[in-house]
Amino acid sequence: MWLNKAVGVLILSILLFSFQKDKPAYTLFAQGGKVAKFDKMISDLADADVILFGEYHDNPIAHWLQLEVTKSLHEKKSIKLAAEMFEADNQIGLNQYLLDDTLKMSEVDTIRLWPNYYTDYAPLVDFAKSNKLQFVAANVPRRYANMVYRGGFEALDTISELERNWIAPLPIKYDKDLPGYKEMLEMMGGHGGTNLPKAQALKDATMAYFILKNRGDKLLIHYNGSFHSNNFDGIYWHLKNANPDLNIKTIATVSQEKLSNLESENKKLADYIIAVAANMTSTH
């Protein structure tokens, strides 16, 4: 009997040692901090109307999972895609690329691509292209966010009727007490003034507007920086204000030194949280 017990202790020690030697790149958690299974998350996400997938813009794990989640959901139901990384006035150029099998993105001179487009977002766009999926350019053109940063929402009163097609309808709803906007002011230490979160709110409101405008009866997956949907505010808040019955699921990306448990400050950021190793290589 003592021999069986000794063997059991030895096996347990080996298993524990092996676990400690593993080098996981990420751990997937549910909102409260319990480890989540990818397949169960996909089943849950498939019931949503809208998914807000929050990323770190330079994180390869988040980008890889965006593609894997998209592929898995595409197998289950009809989907549409949308992203912060494309501005609304670039929709025509994006559509041209999606609909023309011979056209290369480098040949579309009407799209302002992010510097990391080819490493991080091209796989999503090309997946949409090969599967004939709609991809929505959801973000406000940067110049209008800059106008609000310099002159508040009042600056938008000066833009033309044509330009108003590329932003959320005026006036822009704004709650300065939302956690994300308050955190933004605190992080800046007063620099940038009170207009900084207003510029962020314009982006959030515009992305929410184009999500609702294009969703139809399909599941829409929207890719955005985590800050735009963490704590169920930002884009989420604007979507719920417009349609309280909308079933929205959120995913957040966080960085942690240890991945065995979700750190307390990262709990409840989203329905699902991707905790990525803090020393993960950046894409740019």
C-alpha positions as CSV (number, residue, x, y, z in Angstrom):
1,M,0.0,0.0,0.0
2,W,2.8,2.4,0.8
3,L,4.3,1.6,-2.6
4,N,1.1,2.6,-4.3
5,K,0.9,5.8,-2.3
6,A,4.6,6.6,-3.2
7,V,3.9,6.0,-6.9
8,G,0.9,8.3,-6.7
9,V,2.9,11.1,-5.1
10,L,5.6,10.6,-7.7
11,I,3.1,10.8,-10.6
12,L,1.5,13.9,-9.1
13,S,4.9,15.6,-8.7
14,I,5.7,14.9,-12.3
15,L,2.4,16.3,-13.5
16,L,2.9,19.5,-11.4
17,F,6.4,19.9,-12.6
18,S,5.3,19.5,-16.2
19,F,2.6,22.1,-15.7
20,Q,5.1,24.5,-14.3
21,K,7.4,24.0,-17.3
22,D,4.6,24.8,-19.8
23,K,4.8,28.1,-21.5
24,P,1.3,29.0,-22.5
25,A,0.9,32.1,-24.7
26,Y,-2.6,32.9,-23.4
27,T,-5.4,31.8,-21.2
28,L,-9.1,32.3,-22.0
29,F,-11.3,33.4,-19.0
30,A,-15.0,34.0,-18.5
31,Q,-16.1,37.3,-17.1
32,G,-15.7,36.3,-13.4
33,G,-12.3,34.7,-13.8
34,K,-13.1,31.1,-14.4
35,V,-11.1,29.4,-17.2
36,A,-13.2,29.1,-20.3
37,K,-13.1,26.6,-23.1
38,F,-12.8,27.9,-26.7
39,D,-15.6,25.7,-28.1
40,K,-18.0,26.7,-25.3
41,M,-17.3,30.3,-25.9
42,I,-18.0,29.9,-29.6
43,S,-21.4,28.3,-28.8
44,D,-22.2,31.2,-26.6
45,L,-21.1,33.8,-29.1
46,A,-23.1,32.2,-31.8
47,D,-26.3,33.3,-30.0
48,A,-25.4,37.0,-30.1
49,D,-26.5,39.7,-32.4
50,V,-23.2,41.6,-32.2
51,I,-19.7,40.7,-30.9
52,L,-17.3,43.3,-29.9
53,F,-13.8,41.8,-30.1
54,G,-11.4,44.0,-28.2
55,E,-7.8,43.7,-29.1
56,Y,-4.4,45.1,-28.4
57,H,-3.5,46.5,-31.8
58,D,0.1,45.1,-31.7
59,N,-0.7,41.7,-30.1
60,P,-0.3,38.6,-32.4
61,I,-2.3,36.3,-30.1
62,A,-5.4,38.6,-30.2
63,H,-5.1,38.8,-34.0
64,W,-4.8,35.1,-34.4
65,L,-7.8,34.5,-32.2
66,Q,-9.8,37.0,-34.1
67,L,-9.3,34.9,-37.2
68,E,-10.0,31.6,-35.4
69,V,-13.2,33.0,-33.8
70,T,-14.4,34.3,-37.1
71,K,-13.7,31.0,-38.9
72,S,-15.5,29.1,-36.2
73,L,-18.6,31.3,-36.2
74,H,-18.7,31.3,-40.0
75,E,-19.1,27.5,-39.8
76,K,-22.2,28.0,-37.5
77,K,-24.1,30.8,-39.0
78,S,-24.2,33.8,-41.4
79,I,-21.9,36.6,-40.3
80,K,-20.8,40.0,-41.3
81,L,-17.5,41.7,-40.3
82,A,-16.7,45.3,-39.3
83,A,-13.7,47.1,-37.8
84,E,-12.3,50.2,-36.2
85,M,-9.3,49.9,-38.5
86,F,-11.3,51.1,-41.6
87,E,-12.8,54.6,-41.7
88,A,-16.3,55.1,-43.1
89,D,-15.2,57.2,-46.1
90,N,-13.0,54.3,-47.2
91,Q,-16.0,51.9,-47.6
92,I,-16.1,52.2,-51.4
93,G,-12.5,51.3,-51.8
94,L,-12.8,48.4,-49.4
95,N,-15.8,47.1,-51.3
96,Q,-13.8,47.3,-54.6
97,Y,-11.1,45.1,-53.1
98,L,-13.6,42.6,-51.7
99,L,-15.6,42.2,-54.9
100,D,-12.7,42.0,-57.4
101,D,-10.8,38.7,-57.2
102,T,-7.9,40.1,-59.2
103,L,-7.4,43.4,-57.3
104,K,-4.6,43.7,-54.8
105,M,-5.1,45.9,-51.7
106,S,-1.9,47.8,-52.7
107,E,-3.7,48.8,-55.9
108,V,-6.6,50.5,-54.0
109,D,-5.3,54.0,-53.4
110,T,-8.6,55.2,-51.7
111,I,-8.0,53.3,-48.5
112,R,-5.9,54.6,-45.6
113,L,-4.4,51.4,-44.3
114,W,-3.0,51.1,-40.7
115,P,0.8,50.4,-40.7
116,N,0.2,46.9,-39.4
117,Y,-2.5,46.0,-41.9
118,Y,-0.7,43.3,-43.8
119,T,0.5,41.4,-40.7
120,D,-2.6,41.8,-38.5
121,Y,-5.8,42.7,-40.5
122,A,-5.2,41.4,-44.0
123,P,-6.1,37.8,-42.9
124,L,-9.5,38.9,-41.7
125,V,-10.2,41.0,-44.9
126,D,-9.0,38.2,-47.1
127,F,-11.2,35.7,-45.3
128,A,-14.1,38.0,-45.9
129,K,-13.1,38.3,-49.6
130,S,-12.7,34.5,-50.1
131,N,-16.1,33.8,-48.4
132,K,-18.0,36.7,-50.0
133,L,-18.7,38.3,-46.6
134,Q,-19.5,42.0,-46.1
135,F,-16.8,44.0,-44.3
136,V,-17.9,47.3,-42.8
137,A,-15.6,50.3,-42.5
138,A,-17.0,51.4,-39.2
139,N,-14.8,54.1,-37.8
140,V,-15.1,57.8,-38.1
141,P,-12.6,59.5,-40.4
142,R,-9.7,60.6,-38.1
143,R,-10.0,64.2,-39.2
144,Y,-13.4,64.6,-37.5
145,A,-12.1,63.1,-34.3
146,N,-9.3,65.6,-34.4
147,M,-11.8,68.4,-34.9
148,V,-13.7,67.4,-31.8
149,Y,-10.4,67.1,-29.9
150,R,-9.6,70.7,-30.8
151,G,-13.0,72.2,-30.6
152,G,-15.5,69.9,-28.9
153,F,-18.6,68.5,-30.5
154,E,-19.6,72.0,-31.7
155,A,-16.8,71.7,-34.3
156,L,-19.0,69.1,-36.1
157,D,-21.6,71.8,-36.9
158,T,-19.3,73.1,-39.6
159,I,-19.1,70.0,-41.7
160,S,-21.1,69.5,-44.9
161,E,-24.1,67.2,-45.5
162,L,-21.9,64.9,-47.5
163,E,-19.4,64.5,-44.7
164,R,-22.2,63.8,-42.2
165,N,-22.7,60.5,-44.0
166,W,-19.4,59.3,-42.4
167,I,-20.2,60.0,-38.8
168,A,-22.9,59.1,-36.3
169,P,-26.0,61.4,-36.4
170,L,-25.7,64.6,-34.5
171,P,-25.8,65.4,-31.7
172,I,-23.4,62.8,-30.3
173,K,-24.6,61.2,-27.1
174,Y,-22.0,61.5,-24.4
175,D,-21.7,60.5,-20.8
176,K,-18.5,61.8,-19.3
177,D,-18.9,59.4,-16.3
178,L,-18.5,56.2,-18.2
179,P,-15.5,54.3,-16.8
180,G,-13.5,54.4,-20.1
181,Y,-13.8,58.1,-20.5
182,K,-12.9,58.8,-16.9
183,E,-9.9,56.5,-17.1
184,M,-8.8,58.3,-20.3
185,L,-8.7,61.6,-18.5
186,E,-6.9,60.1,-15.5
187,M,-4.3,58.5,-17.7
188,M,-3.6,61.7,-19.4
189,G,-3.2,63.5,-16.1
190,G,-5.3,66.5,-17.3
191,H,-3.3,66.9,-20.6
192,G,-5.6,67.0,-23.6
193,G,-8.4,68.6,-21.7
194,T,-12.1,67.5,-21.6
195,N,-12.3,67.2,-25.3
196,L,-10.1,64.1,-25.5
197,P,-12.8,61.6,-24.3
198,K,-15.3,63.5,-26.5
199,A,-13.2,62.5,-29.5
200,Q,-13.2,59.0,-28.2
201,A,-17.0,59.1,-27.8
202,L,-17.3,60.2,-31.5
203,K,-15.5,57.1,-32.6
204,D,-17.6,54.9,-30.3
205,A,-20.8,56.4,-31.4
206,T,-19.9,56.2,-35.1
207,M,-18.8,52.6,-34.9
208,A,-22.0,51.7,-33.1
209,Y,-24.0,53.6,-35.7
210,F,-22.4,51.7,-38.6
211,I,-22.8,48.4,-36.8
212,L,-26.5,48.9,-36.4
213,K,-26.9,50.3,-39.9
214,N,-25.3,47.2,-41.5
215,R,-26.1,44.3,-39.2
216,G,-29.4,43.2,-40.8
217,D,-30.4,39.7,-39.6
218,K,-26.8,38.4,-39.4
219,L,-24.3,38.1,-36.6
220,L,-21.9,41.0,-36.9
221,I,-18.4,40.7,-35.5
222,H,-16.7,44.0,-34.9
223,Y,-12.9,44.2,-34.2
224,N,-11.8,47.2,-32.1
225,G,-9.2,48.2,-29.5
226,S,-10.2,46.8,-26.2
227,F,-10.5,50.3,-24.7
228,H,-13.6,50.9,-27.0
229,S,-15.6,48.1,-25.4
230,N,-14.1,47.3,-22.0
231,N,-16.4,47.5,-19.0
232,F,-19.4,47.2,-21.3
233,D,-19.2,50.9,-22.2
234,G,-17.9,52.8,-25.2
235,I,-19.3,51.1,-28.4
236,Y,-21.4,48.8,-26.2
237,W,-23.1,51.7,-24.4
238,H,-24.0,53.4,-27.7
239,L,-25.4,50.2,-29.1
240,K,-27.6,49.6,-26.0
241,N,-28.8,53.2,-26.0
242,A,-30.0,52.7,-29.6
243,N,-31.4,49.2,-29.1
244,P,-31.7,47.9,-25.5
245,D,-32.8,44.5,-26.7
246,L,-29.6,43.9,-28.7
247,N,-27.7,40.7,-27.6
248,I,-24.1,41.9,-27.4
249,K,-21.1,39.8,-26.4
250,T,-17.7,41.3,-25.7
251,I,-14.2,40.0,-25.7
252,A,-11.3,41.9,-24.1
253,T,-7.5,41.4,-24.4
254,V,-5.3,41.9,-21.3
255,S,-1.6,41.4,-20.6
256,Q,-0.4,39.5,-17.5
257,E,2.8,38.1,-16.1
258,K,1.1,34.9,-14.9
259,L,-1.7,33.3,-16.8
260,S,-3.0,30.7,-14.3
261,N,-5.5,33.1,-12.8
262,L,-7.2,36.3,-14.0
263,E,-6.0,39.3,-12.1
264,S,-8.7,41.1,-10.1
265,E,-8.5,44.3,-12.1
266,N,-9.1,42.3,-15.3
267,K,-12.2,40.6,-14.1
268,K,-15.6,41.8,-15.5
269,L,-14.0,43.7,-18.3
270,A,-15.9,41.7,-20.8
271,D,-17.9,38.4,-21.3
272,Y,-14.6,36.8,-22.2
273,I,-11.1,37.9,-21.4
274,I,-8.0,36.8,-23.3
275,A,-5.0,37.0,-20.9
276,V,-1.8,37.1,-22.9
277,A,1.7,36.6,-21.6
278,A,3.2,40.0,-20.8
279,N,6.4,39.3,-22.7
280,M,4.6,38.4,-25.9
281,T,6.2,39.7,-29.1
282,S,4.6,42.8,-30.6
283,T,3.7,42.9,-34.3
284,H,4.9,46.4,-34.8
